[in-house]
């Protein structure tokens, strides 16, 4: 029987609780994300999944509970320093600079790896020159990895929606993250584009060794790429396990269908 050691855990959430006025959005949610895995949060709309993401991104501060990243409490980290820790994020609604090229968007994402000093920039010292070269090399590697070569000099505003999704993923990868947060990566994509996204996620995990924490509604994508799944409903945990275990959980079925009778009927059909 395998055991998990502290060194195996990249992100740990303990007893998270979030209140917005009188609304309890997240209640007693706990989970660990192990290094190198794809961990997915699922649940109906309003389950609290994106709220958990916003806690990790430091957009929100928990009312109670703690989040640790590599053993460091995230509550002590200012929001603008989260990316520098090694946490990158994409959004359900694409957040790119539309009037900049794909290359420029990726270069912007890379800037956190090279803190700037005005006097060094003005003199264009060797350290600045070397940093610029390293930035260009990394960005070009990401462009090659995600097959974006033909779009590198294209304005984002002129790109199809599916390509823009990949560009946002590329910008996150350009930051060299240890943990990649994907907020509904298949949202708005067709079947073929969703299949491509699954391919990229698998390669990010296997080839780049990056840990992925994902919020997703498409259960075919969840089943294909996830190592473990946490199902939530109304801010609380329902089930935690492999995709197959979670999808077979009676509480998860009921949460998606709405009634116990419907859940029973579905199980009979599946049998």
N, C-alpha and C positions, 0 to 999 in steps of 0.2 A: 504493500500500500504506500503510495507516494505521499510525502508531506511537503508543506510549503514553509520555507524558512523566510525570515525577514528580508534577506537579500533578494529573494524571488519576487517580492512585492514592490511594484513601482509606485502605485497609488493606493492609498487606503482611506476609505470614508467610514466614519464611525458615528452612528446614532444621529444622523443629520436631521435637522428640523428647520423649517423656514415658515415664518408667518408673515403675511401681508395684511396688516390690520387684523380683522377677525378671521381671516381665511388661513387655514393650515395647509400650505401647498405641498410640503414635504414633511413626513412624520416618521422618525426612527428608521431611517434608511442607512444600511451598512453594507459595504462590499469592499473587496480587494481586487485590484487589477494586477495580474502577474506580468512580469517582463516578457515581452515577445508574443503575447496573446492578442486575439481580437475579442474584446468584451463588449457586448451589446445590451443597451437598454431598450426594452420594448414596452408597449402599453397603449391604451386608447388615448385620444386627445384629452389633455388635462390631467394626465397621470402623474406629471411632475418630472418627466424626463429632461426637458430643456432647462428646467429650474436647477436640476443637479448639474447640468453642463455649465450653467451660469455661475454656480458656486465654485466649480473647479477653475473657471476662467477669472474668478474674482470680480465678476460683474455684481454678484450678490454676496453678502456675508451671512453665514448661517445664524439662525436664532439660537440654535444649540447644536452640539456635535462638533466634530473636527474632521479636516481633510489633511492628510500628510502626503507629500510627494518626495520620494527618496528619503523618507524619514523626517523631512522638514515640514513644519506646520504651514499650510498655505495662507492661513489667516494673517500671518506675520509678513506676507509678501504684498507689496503694493501692486495694484492691477497692471500697471505699465511694465512691471518686471516679470510677469508670468511667462511671457514668450522667451525671455532670456534664460529662464530656468530649464527650458526644453519642452514646453507645452505649446503646441500649435493647434489652431482650430479653423474649421470651415463652418459655414452657416447655411441654414436651410434656404434663406434668401441670399443669393450671391452678393458678396461685398467686394467688388473689384473697382479699380480706377478705369472707368469705361473709355476715357479719352486718352489713355496711355496704351502702349503696345503690350503684348504678352511679355516680352523681355523686360520692359520697364516695370511691370507689375511684380515680376519675380525678383528683380533687383531691389525693389522697395521692401519686399519681404525679407530679404537677406541682410538688410542694414543692421539688425540687432546684434549680429555676430561681430561687428566691427565698430566699437564706440569711437566717435570722432573727436578730434581736438582741433580747434579752429586754426591755431598757429601751424600745426603740422599739415593741415589741408592747404593752407595758403602757400606754404613752402613746397608742397607736394614732395614730402620727404620719402625716402625709400620704403619706410614702413607703410605709408599710405599707398604707394604704388603697388607694393606686394599684396596688401589687403584688397585692393581693387582687382588685381589679377586673380586672387583666390576666389573672390566673389563671382567674377565672371566664369571661372571654371566650374564652380558649384552650380550656378544657374544653368549653364549649358548641359551639365550632367543631368539635371532634373528635366530639362527640355527633351533630351534624348531618351531618358527613362520613360517618360509619358508620351513619347511620339508626337511632340508639339513642334517639331522643326519647321513645318510649313506655315505655322502660325506665329512664329517668334516675332516678326516685325509687323504684325497685323494689329490694328486697334481693337481693343476688346469689344467696343460697341458694335462692331461689324461681324462678330462671331456668332454662330449658332449657340443656342442655350446649352446643349450638351457639351460643346467644346469649352464654354465658359466655366462649367462645373469642373472640368479637368484642370483648367487654368487656376481656379481657386485652390484645388488640391495641390497643384504644382507650387503655388506661392507658399502654402503651408509647409511643404517639403523643403523649400529653399531655406527655411529657418533652421534646418538640421534638428528636428525635434526628437525627443526621446518618447514622448507621448503625443499621439495625433488624435484630436477630437473631431469626429465627423458627425455633423448634425444633419441627419436625413440625406445622405449622399445620393440616393436614387430619386429624390423628390423632383418631379417634372421631367424625368427621363423616360424614354420609351424602352421597350423590352431589350432591344439590342444594346442601347446605351447603358442600361442597368447591368447587363451581362459584362460589358466592358469595364464598368466600375468595379464589379466583383473581382475581375481579373487584376485591376490595379491594386485593390486592397490586399489581395493575396500576395502580390509581388512586393508590396510595401512591407508586409509582415515577413515574408520568407527571404527576399533578396536584400532588403535594407535593414531588417531586424528591428523595425520600429513597432512599438506597442500601439494598438489602436483601441480607442474607446468610442463606440458608435451609438447614436440614436437612430432607429430605423423602423419604418412601418412595413416595408416589403419583406414578408416572411421568407420568400424564396432566396433573397439576398442574405438575410440573416442566417438561414440554414446553411447556405453555401460557404460563408466566410467565417462564421463565429465559432470560437472555442467554447465560450460560455455566454449565457444569456441571463439577464435579470429582468423579470417582468414586474411592472409597477401598475398600480391602479389607485386613483384618488390620493396620490402622494405617498402610498405605502407599498411595501414589498409584497409581492404575491408568490413568486417562485424564483429560484436560482439554480441553474444547472446547465446541462448541454442543451442545444437547440431542441432536440427531440424530447428530452425530459420536460422542458418548459412548455412546449407546444401541447404535450399530452396532459398537462396539469389541469384538473377540473376547474380550479379558480381562474386560470388564464382563459380557458375557453369561455367561461361564463362572462368574464369581463369584456371580451370582444363581442359576444353575441347578445348579452344583456339580460338573459334569464336562465335560470337553472334548467327549465324544461327544454329550451333550445340547446343548451349544452349537452343534455342527455341525448337528445335526438341526433346531434352531430356525432357523438361518440358511437352511437349505434350504426350510423351510416359509415363511419370510418372502420368499424369492425367488420 
